[in-house]
């Protein structure tokens, strides 16, 4: 049984009125009897909660930062009308910060034998799966004095996908890709390019591209055009260990790495290359392998949605072994990890030659722009000490990058906003140079 605020208000007013007209003992008894009769009548006339049938539909996935709607259908199978207050409970992270708590509360009336629908507006603030909790229904009687209350478990999962904010860089990189692919007048040639077609020589063309036999047949100077090789293999390796949990701004480093990986995947897929994914710390956290060009980006996005940094030291030896197993032939290995001095010197540097002797390797890391700000600070003793510490941290990262470069690795150490386009540009440069 659920009593309402109206019950208490009516009881107080009734006690005041009757107390003025009758002796105190008689007034209290009469008011109590009237209130109890009203409560009993409401309980008898309120629609039962247990016999309600509840079903859900609506969005099952949404990009982080975008709104979603999940609807709830309430079927009243009883012979009495349902006058209800309903709470559709979700975790706080399913709502935008500062959202009024009434966003998940609804008032509705469902006539006997009919069905009504209510919708809850969600706005997830964290990646991953948001689970619906209990639906609590308070069924009130016609007087609104009391009612029945119960809960139903109506499961639903809303998956918050990575936001892919770097997709704004995709059109400009695709334009560059079309140039490399021979679809515009700018053509490149390298050891990894394929012959495309012949055309008439134009001033400024590379004389090494002249096809003398074709020129003799045509009685005009003909040059070969070239395009980057297709169907190359790219393996994106995400380090989900301790260093990926460090926050840069309002998000962990892993989120910036995911954004960079999505932009590279979208670009490489358009270029006709095959892209696979490996997430690893102490063990494999996830893989996406062998997907078609149309399926690979949705599969990556879905797999990345539930990835969370693990507060453990990454087993780089196991990560390297898994990488070599998934890339048995020459590939582009993109390792998204940290450039911290300790893990790099103890684990990454000794193992990289195993990768570079067979593969083209890019090591991409998320830099903290706050270090640059601290390094430029002056004016107080505290600021000077902070600047010295920031300078030392940056110097250590540059030293690690230099040592990686000597091994033939392309190193990127960029801020969260700059890393995705920088990684895409490095991929295009390798394509243009024929190294992929």
Residue pairs with C-beta under 8 A, 6 or more apart in sequence:
1 39
1 43
1 146
1 147
1 148
1 149
2 138
2 140
2 146
2 147
2 148
2 149
3 39
3 145
3 146
4 140
4 144
4 145
4 146
4 147
6 143
6 144
6 145
7 35
7 38
7 39
7 145
7 146
10 35
10 38
10 145
11 31
11 32
11 35
14 31
14 34
14 35
15 27
15 28
15 31
18 26
18 27
18 28
18 30
18 31
19 27
19 28
21 27
22 30
35 145
38 143
38 145
38 146
39 145
39 146
41 141
41 142
41 143
42 140
42 141
42 142
42 143
42 144
42 145
42 146
42 147
43 141
43 146
43 147
43 148
44 141
45 80
45 141
45 142
46 80
46 83
46 139
46 140
46 141
46 146
46 147
46 148
47 76
47 78
47 80
47 81
47 82
47 83
47 84
47 110
47 112
47 139
47 148
48 78
48 80
48 139
48 148
49 137
49 138
49 139
49 148
49 149
49 150
50 150
51 77
51 78
52 74
52 75
52 76
52 77
52 82
52 137
52 152
53 74
53 75
53 77
54 72
54 73
54 74
54 75
54 135
54 152
54 154
55 72
55 73
55 75
55 154
56 70
56 71
56 72
56 73
56 132
56 154
56 155
56 156
57 70
57 71
57 73
58 68
58 69
58 70
58 71
58 119
58 156
59 68
59 69
59 70
59 122
59 158
60 157
60 158
60 159
61 158
61 159
61 160
61 161
61 302
61 305
62 68
62 122
62 124
62 158
62 159
62 160
62 161
63 160
63 161
63 162
63 163
63 164
64 124
64 125
64 126
64 127
64 160
64 161
64 162
64 163
65 123
65 163
66 123
66 163
67 121
67 122
67 123
68 121
68 122
68 123
68 124
68 158
69 119
69 120
69 121
69 122
70 88
70 119
70 120
70 122
70 132
70 156
70 158
71 117
71 118
71 119
71 120
72 86
72 88
72 117
72 118
72 119
72 120
72 135
72 154
73 115
73 116
73 117
74 82
74 84
74 86
74 108
74 110
74 115
74 116
74 117
74 118
74 137
75 110
75 114
75 115
76 82
76 110
76 111
76 112
76 113
76 114
76 115
77 113
78 112
79 112
79 113
80 112
81 109
81 110
81 111
81 112
82 108
82 109
82 110
82 111
82 139
83 109
83 139
83 140
83 141
83 142
83 144
83 147
84 107
84 108
84 109
84 110
84 137
84 138
84 139
84 140
85 105
85 106
85 107
85 137
85 138
85 140
86 105
86 106
86 107
86 108
86 118
86 135
86 136
86 137
86 138
87 104
87 105
87 106
87 135
87 136
88 104
88 105
88 106
88 118
88 120
88 132
88 135
89 104
89 132
89 133
89 134
89 135
89 136
90 104
90 120
90 122
90 130
90 131
90 132
90 133
91 130
91 131
91 133
93 124
93 125
93 126
93 130
94 122
94 123
94 124
94 125
94 130
94 158
95 103
95 104
95 122
95 123
95 125
96 123
96 125
97 125
99 123
103 120
103 121
104 120
106 118
106 120
108 116
108 118
109 116
110 116
122 130
122 158
124 130
124 158
124 160
126 160
127 160
127 161
127 162
127 255
127 304
127 305
127 306
127 307
127 308
128 159
128 160
128 305
128 306
128 308
129 157
129 158
129 159
129 160
129 305
129 306
130 157
130 158
130 159
130 160
131 155
131 156
131 157
132 154
132 155
132 156
132 157
132 158
134 151
134 152
134 153
135 151
135 152
135 153
135 154
136 149
136 150
136 151
137 149
137 150
137 151
137 152
138 147
138 148
138 149
139 147
139 148
139 149
140 146
140 147
141 147
159 302
159 305
159 306
160 305
161 301
161 302
161 304
161 305
162 255
162 258
162 259
162 262
162 301
162 304
162 305
163 259
164 259
164 262
164 263
164 301
165 259
166 259
166 260
166 262
166 263
166 420
166 421
167 262
167 263
167 266
169 263
169 420
169 421
169 424
170 263
170 266
170 267
173 263
173 267
173 421
173 424
173 425
173 428
174 267
174 270
176 428
177 267
177 270
177 271
177 428
177 431
178 184
179 186
180 188
180 227
180 228
180 428
180 431
180 432
181 227
181 228
181 271
182 196
182 197
182 225
182 226
182 227
187 225
187 226
187 227
188 226
188 228
188 432
188 434
189 206
189 208
189 209
189 226
189 434
190 226
190 228
190 432
190 433
190 434
190 435
191 434
191 435
192 228
192 229
192 431
192 433
192 434
192 435
192 436
193 226
193 227
193 228
193 229
193 434
194 226
194 227
194 228
194 229
194 230
195 224
195 225
195 226
196 224
196 225
196 226
196 227
197 224
197 225
198 211
198 214
198 222
198 223
198 224
198 225
199 222
199 223
199 225
200 220
200 221
200 222
200 223
201 210
201 215
201 220
201 221
201 222
201 223
202 223
205 223
206 223
209 223
209 224
209 225
209 226
210 221
210 222
210 223
210 224
211 222
211 223
211 224
214 222
215 221
215 222
228 271
228 431
228 432
228 434
228 436
229 434
229 436
230 271
230 272
230 273
231 272
231 273
231 274
232 273
232 274
232 331
232 332
232 436
233 273
233 274
233 276
233 327
233 329
233 330
233 331
233 332
234 264
234 268
234 273
234 274
234 275
234 276
234 331
234 332
234 334
234 427
235 275
235 276
235 277
235 278
235 323
235 326
235 327
235 331
235 332
235 333
235 334
236 261
236 264
236 265
236 275
236 276
236 277
236 278
236 334
236 336
237 278
237 279
237 280
237 319
237 323
237 333
237 334
237 335
237 336
237 337
238 244
238 254
238 257
238 258
238 261
238 277
238 278
238 279
238 280
238 285
238 307
238 336
239 257
239 280
239 281
239 314
239 319
239 335
239 336
239 337
239 338
240 254
240 279
240 280
240 281
240 285
240 307
240 308
240 309
240 310
240 314
241 281
241 282
241 309
241 310
241 312
241 313
241 314
242 281
242 309
242 310
242 311
242 312
242 313
242 314
243 253
243 314
243 337
243 338
243 340
243 343
244 252
244 253
244 254
244 257
244 309
244 337
244 338
245 252
245 253
245 254
245 309
245 310
245 311
246 252
246 253
246 338
246 368
247 253
248 256
248 366
248 367
248 368
248 369
248 370
248 415
248 416
249 369
249 416
251 416
252 309
253 309
253 338
253 366
253 416
254 307
254 308
254 309
255 416
256 366
256 416
256 419
256 420
257 336
257 364
257 366
257 419
258 304
258 307
259 416
259 419
259 420
260 336
260 364
260 419
260 420
260 423
261 277
261 300
261 304
261 334
261 336
262 297
262 300
262 301
262 304
262 420
263 420
263 421
263 423
263 424
264 275
264 334
264 420
264 423
264 424
264 427
265 275
265 277
265 296
265 297
265 300
266 297
267 424
267 427
267 428
268 275
268 427
269 275
269 293
269 296
269 297
271 431
272 293
273 436
274 290
275 296
275 300
276 287
276 288
276 289
276 290
276 326
276 327
277 286
277 287
277 288
277 289
277 300
277 303
277 304
278 284
278 286
278 287
278 319
278 322
278 323
278 326
279 285
279 286
279 287
279 303
279 304
279 307
280 314
280 315
280 318
280 319
280 322
281 310
281 312
281 314
281 315
282 310
282 312
282 313
282 314
282 315
282 318
283 315
283 318
284 322
285 307
285 310
286 303
286 306
286 307
287 303
287 326
288 296
288 299
288 300
288 303
289 326
291 299
313 343
314 337
314 343
314 347
316 343
316 347
316 348
316 351
317 347
317 351
320 351
320 354
320 355
323 333
323 335
323 355
324 354
324 355
324 358
327 333
327 358
327 359
330 358
330 359
330 360
331 359
331 360
332 359
332 360
332 361
332 362
332 427
332 430
332 436
333 355
333 359
333 360
333 361
333 362
334 362
334 364
334 423
335 361
335 362
335 363
335 364
336 364
336 365
337 348
337 363
337 364
337 365
338 344
338 365
338 366
339 363
339 365
339 397
339 400
339 401
339 411
339 413
340 396
340 397
340 400
341 396
341 397
341 399
341 400
344 400
344 404
345 400
348 363
348 404
349 400
349 403
349 404
349 407
352 361
352 404
352 407
352 409
353 407
355 361
356 407
356 408
356 409
360 410
360 430
360 435
360 436
361 408
361 409
361 410
362 409
362 410
362 411
362 412
362 423
362 426
362 427
363 404
363 409
363 410
363 411
363 412
364 411
364 412
364 414
364 419
364 422
364 423
365 397
365 411
365 412
365 413
365 414
366 414
366 415
366 416
366 419
367 397
367 413
367 414
367 415
368 415
369 415
371 390
371 393
371 394
372 390
372 394
374 386
374 387
374 389
374 390
375 387
375 390
375 391
375 394
376 387
377 383
377 384
377 386
377 387
378 384
378 387
397 413
401 411
401 413
404 411
405 411
410 426
410 430
412 419
412 422
412 423
412 426
414 422
427 436
430 436
